[in-house]
Amino acid sequence: MNFYKINSNDTKELFKKIGTDDSGAKIMAQKTDIHLIYIKDLKVGGANILKQDALSIGADLAVPMGTIIARDEKVDAVLMGTTKHLEILSRKELAQPFGLKTLAKGLKEFINTKKYPTRIMGIINANDDSFFSGSRFPPKGTSSQAQGAGEDAVSKIKQMIKDGASIIDIGGVSTRPGSDTVSEQEEMDRVKPICDLIEKEKLYKEVDFSIDSFTPSVIEYALKSGFKIVNDVTGLSNDEVARVASKYKAAVVIMHMQGKPKDMQHNPSYEDVIIEVDRFFSERIAKAKKFGIEEIILDIGIGFGKTLEHNLTLLKHTEHFKHFGYELLIGASRKSMINKITPCPTQERLPGTLAIHLDSIKRGSSIVRCHDVKEHVQAVKVQEAIENIL
């Protein structure tokens, strides 16, 4: 007899490999996923009920000392259990008081979250202010010069498509920390030549295009040109953006940002960054649905009004946001958080970028917004080969 410890996310396939029947494999797979649910401000009566209910089925609830004698009115707790345990508790706690009914409904969201294929989103910046020079294609001077810049951008787009990009994200306004806004006309002048060439050459048939903007007129022009995604760093703060996106049945990226690009990195603070970003997503998803937007993508907004600690916390707990049931976008390409961890100039941050993005994919992200498409495609293929081997 020989034996070894395995690590596989595809347990049903593993059980099938050893000859387990399908129904048995499905049941046992629910016992292999261990969940840790951090519960804040749980009424102490609810904590004691949940503790007993969890123990009765083989799960557990970590609570502070003194909970059993109700020393405090509310406590923080950590629920530990398998997918099967969460499934049972999501039904069992519906009949309980002390807010456990709300918890039960929330637990259901963590069960059987959908897995999406990884897609690489290449970045094209139609400006001269974005922090990474390699993504800039600024139109300057005469109309013929602007046309030339558009042709350069389209040449880069074609290379990204060849390199394996699934989405190309095009923006005319820099949103780096400290950046200034530009006029609506200036933004339109920057992106229009690229949009026109994309439409003329029907490149939208080869790859999905995303417009990185929060200006309704610019967004509408792009959508008329064949774009399918609205990447809004303000998270649908403008009702008109939501109306335009709905009108063209576009997908919308809802990104979280504290403050505005000009001042967002001036001492950002949160009581609990996970809870506050989660609350923001809940509100903006409800708004998107109200306007009839059906396809939603969530972006935690790395570097947008967040310290290094906030960024790392969100990255470590990205999987939490899968409970909404939508695709998650990660965009940490060459950002300054890498420099804060290991000092290096922007042009030397590709290794750190790949480390963040590959880890984020493992934690639930499926769309990777990056400057270096070819390198990301290769890295993802290698990671998937490792993950898919049994």
N, C-alpha and C positions, 0 to 999 in steps of 0.2 A: 504493500500500500504506500502511495505517495500523496502528498497534499500540499497546497499552498494557498495563501490569501489572495483573493482577487479584488479588483476594483472596476466595477462596470456600472454604467448608467442605464444600460439596456438589459435589465434583468430578465424580461420576458423572453428575449431571444436566447439568453444564456440558459434558462430553464428548458426551452425548446431543444437546445443543443444536446442536453443530457437525456431527453426523451420524456419530459413532463408533459401531461396533456394540457391543452390550451386553457381550460377552465381553471385547472390547478395553478398554472403559471400566472394567470391574472390575479388570483387570490394572493399567492405568495409574493408577487411583485409589490403589492401594497404594504407588505411587511418589511421591505428593504429600504424604503425611504424614511429617514428619520428627520422630523421637523422640530425646530425650536421656535416657539412663538412667545415673544416678549409682550407681556400684557401690562400696561400702565394704568394706575388709578383704578384698580379693581376693588369693588366693595368687599369688605372683609367677609361678609356673609357669603358672597358669591365665591370667594377664594376657598372657603372651607367646603362648600358644596362641590366645586370643581375638583378640588384635591381628592375627595372621596370617589367621585365619579371616574376620575382619571385612574386612580389606583385599582378600581374595580375591574378595569379592562386591560390592565397591564401598562398603562401610560403613567405619567407622574406630573406633579406640579410643584416647582420649587417656590417656596414662600418665605417671607422674613420670620424670624423668631417672634413669638407672641401672637401670630395670626390665629392660632387655635383658640386663644382666649379673647380674641377681638380687641387687642391692645390699641390698634389704630383703626380709624374708620375706613381708610383705603390703603391698599398695598400694591406694590409692583410684584409681578410673578412671572415665571418662565414655564410654559407648558411644553412637555417633552413627549413625543409620540410618533408613531408611524402614520402613513397615509390612512391606513385602516382605522387607527385610533381616532384621527381627526374626523373621519367619516362618521363614526359612531357618536362622538361627542357633538358633532354639528346637528345631529338629530336629538340626542338626549337632552342637551341644554336648552332646547327650544321651550321646554316646559318649566324652566327654572326662573326664579326671580333674581333680583340684584344685578340686572343688566346682562345676565348670561344669555338671554335670547339674542341680543345684539352680537355678542361674541360668537354664538352658534352660527349666525348668518355669515359672519366674517370668516369663520373657519372653512366654510364651504368654498370660499374663493381660493383657498390655498390647495385645494384638491384637484388633481387632473388638469393643471394649467397647460395650455397648448404650447407645443414646441414648434418654432418657426425655423426655416432654413436660413443660414447666414447669408447676408447680402452686403457687398462692399459698395459704399457711396463715396465717389471721388469728389474732390473740392475744386471749384473754379471760382476765383475772386476777381470780379471785373472792377477792380479798384487798385490804388497804389498804396493802401494803408494797412492791409491785412498783415498780421504779425509774421507770416512765413512768406518770404519773397517768391518761393517756387510756385506758389498758387496764384500769383497776381498777373492779370491781363488787363491793365488799365487803358481805356481809350483816351487819347489826348489829341489836341490840335484840331485839324480839319476833319471833315466828314470822311475823307478817304483814309486818313490815319486811323480814325475810329473803326472804319471797316476793316482795316488791316489788323487791328487789335482783336476784332471779332474773329477774323480768320485764324489768327494765332491760337485763340482760345478753342476754336472748333478743332483745330489740328490736335491740340492737347486732349480734347474730349475723345476724338477718334482713337488716340493712343490708349486712353483709359479703358475704352470699350474693348480694344484688342487685348489689353492686359487683364480683363475679366471683371470690370466694374458692372454692377447691376443697376446702379443709380448714379446720376451726376447731379451734384448740388451747385447751383449757380447763384451768386449774390453780388450786388453792386455796392453794398455798404458794409464797411468793416464794423464788427461788434466786439473788437478786442477791448480789454479794460482801458478806459480813458479815451476811447475814440469819440469823435464828434459825429453828430448826425449831418446828413446832407439833404438838399432840397429834393422834393419829389421828382422834379424835372431832371436834376443831375443823376439821380438813381436810374431813371428811365433811359437817359442817354447812354449810360454805362452798359445796361443789360440788353437794350433793344437790338444792337447789331448781332449779338450772339443768338438771341431768340429768333431773329429773322433767318439766320443761316441754318439753325436747327430745323426750323419749319421748312425752309427751302430744300434742304437735303434729306428731309424726312428721317432725321436721326432718332426721333422719338419712337420709331418702329424697332429700333435696335436696343434701346435701353430706356429706362424711366428717367425723366428729368424732374428735378426738384428746384423750386424757386426759394432762395433764402432771403425772405423779405417780410416786412410787416406793413408795407404800403399797398393799399387796395388796388390802385391803378396799375402798379408794376406787376402785382400778382395776377391780375386779370389779363394783362398783355401776355404774360408767360403761359397762362393756362390756354389762352386762345392759340398759342404757338405750338401746342402739343404737350406741354408740361402736365404732370399728373399729381405732383406732390407740392404742398405748401409747407415750407419749413419756417415756422414763426417763433423766433426767439422770445417774443413777448407772451407766448402761450394763449393766443386768441384774446388778448386784452381788448382789441378793437372789434366791435360787432360787425363792421363792414367787411373785415377780413373773413369772418365766419360766413357771412352772406355770400361773398364771392366764391369761397371754397365750396360751399353747398351748391351754388348755382352750376358749377362745372363738375360736381361730383368728385372733387379732388380728395386725396388723402391729406391729412393734416398732422404735422409733427407739433405736438404741444411740448414746449421746453420750459423748464423752471428757471427763473432768474430772479434773484433778489436785487431790487433797484434797477438802474439803467446802465448801459455800458459805460457811460461817462463816469459814474460814481460807484458802480457795483462792488468794487474791491476796496472801498473805504470802510474798513472795519465791519465786514459782514458778521452777523450774529444770529444764532438760533437757540431756542430752548432745547429742541430736539429736532435735528435736521431731517431725520427719516419721517417723523410724524408730520412735520410742516410741509415737506415736499409731497407726501402722500395726500394731505388735505388739499393742497393746491391742485393736484391731478384730479381729485374727486370733483372739485368745483368746476374745473375747465372741461372735463369730460362731459359733465352734465350740461354745460353751455353748448358744447359741440353738438350733442344729441338734440338739444332744443332747436338748433338751426338745421337739423337734418343731416349732419355730417356722420357718415357711417364708418369710414376707415380712419382709425386713429393710431398714431405712433407716439410713444412717450419718450422724452429725453430728460434725464435728471439734471442736465446743464452743468457739466464739469467746468469749473472756472468762472461761472457766471454768478457772482455774488456769494463766493464760498472761499473759506480758508483751505489750506492744505488738509487739515484735519477733517473738515466737512467733506471735501472731495474723496478722501480715503474711506471715510465712513460710508458714503453713498456707494462707492465702488464695491466695498466689502459686502454690502447688503443689497446689491442690485436685485437679487432674486426676489426680494420682498415685493417689488413693484409688478411682478408677473401676475399678482392676484387680480389686477384689473382686467386681464385677459387680452391685452393688446401687445403689439410688438414693441420692444424696447430698443432705442437707438443710443449708441455710445459714441461720443465725440471728444476724445482727449488728445487728438493728433498734435504732437510736438508742443503741447501746452506747457506753461511755466511751472506747473506743479512738478514736472519731471526735473526741472532745474532746481527746485527747492529740495528735492530728495537727493539728487546727485548733480551738482553744478555743471552745466554744459550749455553752449549756445544753441539756438534754435535748430541750426542745420545738423546738429549731432544728437538729436532727440528721437531718432527713429527706433533704436532698441527699446527705450523706455516706453514709447508709444505702443509697440508691438506687445510688450509685457502687459500693459494695462488692457489693451483690446482683447488679447487672447484670454486673459483671466475673466474679463467681463462677459465674453461669449459663454464661458463655462457657468457663469452666474445668471444667464438668462437673456443677455442682449443678442439681437439677431441682425441689426443693421449697424455697420461700422463706418462712421464718417471719417475719412482720412485723406491725407495729401498723397500718400505713397500707395497707389493701388496695386501695382505688380507685387510688391513685397508682402502686402497684406493677403492677397489671393494665395500666394505660395504658403505663407504661414498658416492660414486657415485650412488649406488642403492637408498639410502635414498634421495639424491638430485633429482634424476630422478622421484621418486615417488611423491615428492612435485610439481615438474615442470609439471608433466603430469595430475595432478588432475584438474578437471574443477570446 
